[in-house]
Amino acid sequence: MRNLARLVVVISTATIAAWQSPQAKAADECMTDPEARLVVGNGDTIALRPGTSAKLAVSCRICCWVDSSVEAAVAWSLQPATSAASLDPRTGALTIAPSAPVGTKLTVAADLTGGGKKRRAEGHVLVIDPLPQPWAGLWTETSRLACASPGKAGGPDPTPADKAPLIRDFMLGEDGTFTVTWFPFERYKDYWGTYIVDRKTGAVTFTVTGGNQVPGKEADLNGTLQVEPTGGLVLSDLYLGAPSGSTPPRACGHRFGG
């Protein structure tokens, strides 16, 4: 009976030693899986105004764009070394100096150690205009603005929602990037690029830099941007295109809600 009890204890001890918590297992997989991607934040450029701070963190992205936390020792560094910002090497606390010039671009590096492996993740930081950007954020199209017919009095009338394939996700980032997606699925985007807004006139220009479904010559990416007092967003005298397989009438503007 004593021998049996001792055997049970030995087996139980071995089982406990071999068992890993889900968090520890995920950390090991992230550090050892060559297909796992380490990202700072959500992988996008981090836009910060002069005099503001942010707490940086590293996420592990394995398959299907699913992010999880990383249980590993992290040493942070800032590149290049500059007086425009400071970064705590232990906590990842990043502070932009009040005097940092708008447009300053920085790289933050995270050196991770865990599971007997060492890996590095890098992120990008952009110092942006301290003035508010009321147009920035995620928008959903509610209607399109039809093009005025020759000789027709008045401006364009809105196209009813059920007559057009509406843009479900229209993201305007504070870092000057945008994405357009008609039918969102996980992290899928139809196309993306950069944009510039003239604060005085509202003139806006979109430049496509890539995508899964890039609009053709029918698109007109120069027009006017206006944030309405009610909180809506209107893009006039431009057309962001339509998803492939659809043949809606060409529009001359878009109206969005938050």
Secondary structure, DSSP 4 states (H G I P E B T S, - for coil): -HHHHHHHHHHHHHHHHH---HHHHHHHHHHH-TT-EEEETTSS-EEE-TT-EEE--EEEE-STT-EEE--SEEEEEEES--TTEEE-TTT-EEEE-TTPPTT-EEEEEEEEEETTEEEEEEEEEEE--SS--TT-EEEEEEEEEEPPPTT--SSPPEEPGGGS---SEEEE-TTSEEEEESS--TT--SEEEEEEE-TTT-EEEEEEEEESS---TT-B-EEEEEE-TTS-EEEES-B----TT--PPPEEEEEEE-
